Amino acid sequence: MAKPDRNRNITRAVSYDEDGNQRSAGWMVRFNRRGKSYQSFFGDSKHGGEKKSLAAARADRDAKEPKYRMSTPAERLAAMKRRNTSGVIGVRWAERTIKKAKKTYTFLFATAAWTGVKGQRHTAAFSVLKYGKKEAWALACKARDKGVKERMRALKA
């Protein structure tokens, strides 16, 4: 198992003037949780050096992070993203174009996508030519629901 990152959500911030001389240096604490962001700067000069400002940044991060709770896997799976145009999470229309000789064929599919138990990406595509538009969409929705339920069962176990 990997060691936890002691400087998680902490980055070094240095600014320079027009002549290339260093103006200020310190550590920046930043994180986003559930649409809310937190940011704070800890300058080396104010805190008595680079090591002390890093310690102050870590202490601040450790104090603030519990107030900004992370989303659970279930909440992330159920969240509708802003760029979703289909109205159903993880299901979309996709076109595939195939060129054979001098002809071009375009096929429409209802495609479902979800993340599996081990974090791998899964997809399932259903042809409109084969199933019809309504049935292809229904099959894609059903495939995604099945995959998401499988993952949720595994996460609970």
C-alpha positions as CSV (number, residue, x, y, z in Angstrom):
1,M,0.0,0.0,0.0
2,A,1.3,3.5,-0.9
3,K,2.2,5.9,1.8
4,P,-0.2,8.8,2.3
5,D,1.0,12.1,0.7
6,R,2.0,14.4,3.5
7,N,1.7,17.4,1.2
8,R,-1.7,16.4,-0.3
9,N,-3.5,19.6,-1.6
10,I,-0.5,21.7,-0.8
11,T,1.7,23.3,-3.5
12,R,4.7,25.7,-3.5
13,A,3.9,29.2,-4.7
14,V,6.6,31.6,-5.7
15,S,6.1,35.0,-7.4
16,Y,8.6,37.1,-9.2
17,D,8.8,40.8,-10.2
18,E,9.5,42.1,-13.8
19,D,13.3,41.9,-13.2
20,G,13.1,38.2,-12.3
21,N,13.7,38.8,-8.6
22,Q,11.7,36.8,-6.1
23,R,8.9,38.8,-4.5
24,S,7.2,36.3,-2.3
25,A,7.3,32.6,-1.6
26,G,5.2,30.2,0.5
27,W,2.8,27.3,0.4
28,M,-0.7,27.3,-1.0
29,V,-3.5,25.0,0.4
30,R,-6.3,24.3,-2.1
31,F,-9.1,21.8,-2.4
32,N,-12.6,21.6,-3.8
33,R,-15.4,19.5,-2.2
34,R,-19.0,19.4,-3.4
35,G,-18.8,22.5,-5.5
36,K,-17.1,24.6,-2.7
37,S,-13.5,25.5,-2.8
38,Y,-11.0,26.4,-0.1
39,Q,-7.7,28.3,-0.6
40,S,-5.1,29.8,1.8
41,F,-1.6,31.0,1.4
42,F,1.2,30.6,4.0
43,G,4.2,32.9,3.3
44,D,7.7,32.0,4.3
45,S,8.5,35.4,5.6
46,K,5.4,35.6,7.8
47,H,5.9,32.1,9.3
48,G,9.6,32.2,9.9
49,G,10.9,30.2,6.9
50,E,10.0,27.5,4.4
51,K,9.7,24.6,6.9
52,K,7.6,26.5,9.4
53,S,5.2,27.8,6.7
54,L,4.9,24.2,5.3
55,A,4.0,23.0,8.9
56,A,1.4,25.8,9.2
57,A,-0.1,24.9,5.8
58,R,-0.3,21.2,6.8
59,A,-2.0,22.2,10.1
60,D,-4.5,24.4,8.4
61,R,-5.3,21.8,5.8
62,D,-5.8,19.1,8.5
63,A,-8.1,21.5,10.4
64,K,-10.2,22.6,7.4
65,E,-10.5,19.3,5.4
66,P,-13.0,17.7,7.7
67,K,-15.4,20.6,7.3
68,Y,-15.3,20.1,3.5
69,R,-16.5,16.5,3.3
70,M,-15.8,14.6,0.1
71,S,-18.6,13.1,-2.0
72,T,-19.3,9.4,-1.5
73,P,-18.9,7.1,-4.5
74,A,-22.7,6.7,-4.7
75,E,-23.1,10.5,-4.8
76,R,-20.5,10.8,-7.6
77,L,-22.2,8.1,-9.6
78,A,-25.6,9.8,-9.3
79,A,-24.5,13.3,-10.0
80,M,-25.8,14.9,-13.2
81,K,-22.9,16.8,-14.9
82,R,-23.5,20.2,-16.5
83,R,-22.4,19.0,-19.9
84,N,-24.9,16.1,-20.0
85,T,-27.2,16.5,-23.0
86,S,-29.1,13.2,-23.0
87,G,-30.8,13.7,-19.6
88,V,-29.6,10.2,-18.4
89,I,-26.3,9.9,-16.5
90,G,-23.8,7.7,-18.5
91,V,-25.9,7.1,-21.5
92,R,-25.5,9.0,-24.8
93,W,-26.1,8.8,-28.6
94,A,-23.0,7.9,-30.6
95,E,-22.4,7.8,-34.4
96,R,-19.9,5.6,-36.0
97,T,-18.8,6.1,-39.6
98,I,-17.2,3.4,-41.6
99,K,-15.6,3.8,-45.1
100,K,-15.8,0.8,-47.4
101,A,-14.3,1.3,-50.9
102,K,-15.8,4.6,-52.0
103,K,-18.9,4.5,-49.8
104,T,-19.4,5.9,-46.3
105,Y,-21.8,4.3,-43.9
106,T,-23.0,6.0,-40.7
107,F,-24.5,4.0,-37.8
108,L,-26.3,5.3,-34.7
109,F,-25.9,3.7,-31.3
110,A,-27.2,4.2,-27.8
111,T,-24.0,3.9,-25.7
112,A,-23.8,3.3,-21.9
113,A,-20.6,3.9,-19.9
114,W,-19.8,3.2,-16.2
115,T,-16.9,2.4,-13.9
116,G,-16.4,-1.2,-12.8
117,V,-15.6,-2.7,-9.5
118,K,-11.8,-2.4,-10.0
119,G,-12.0,1.1,-11.4
120,Q,-11.9,0.0,-15.1
121,R,-14.2,1.7,-17.6
122,H,-17.0,-0.4,-19.2
123,T,-19.2,0.5,-22.2
124,A,-22.1,-1.2,-24.0
125,A,-23.4,0.0,-27.3
126,F,-26.8,-0.9,-28.9
127,S,-27.5,-0.4,-32.6
128,V,-30.5,1.6,-33.7
129,L,-30.6,-0.4,-36.9
130,K,-30.9,-3.6,-34.9
131,Y,-33.1,-2.6,-32.0
132,G,-34.8,0.6,-33.0
133,K,-34.3,3.9,-31.3
134,K,-36.5,3.4,-28.2
135,E,-35.3,-0.2,-27.6
136,A,-31.6,0.7,-28.1
137,W,-31.9,3.5,-25.6
138,A,-33.8,1.3,-23.1
139,L,-31.1,-1.4,-23.4
140,A,-28.3,1.1,-22.8
141,C,-30.0,2.5,-19.7
142,K,-30.5,-1.0,-18.4
143,A,-26.9,-2.0,-19.0
144,R,-25.6,1.0,-17.2
145,D,-28.0,0.5,-14.2
146,K,-26.8,-3.1,-14.0
147,G,-23.1,-2.1,-14.0
148,V,-23.6,0.6,-11.4
149,K,-25.6,-1.7,-9.1
150,E,-22.8,-4.3,-9.4
151,R,-20.2,-1.7,-8.4
152,M,-22.3,-0.4,-5.5
153,R,-22.7,-4.0,-4.1
154,A,-18.9,-4.5,-4.3
155,L,-18.2,-1.2,-2.6
156,K,-20.6,-2.1,0.3
157,A,-18.9,-5.5,0.7
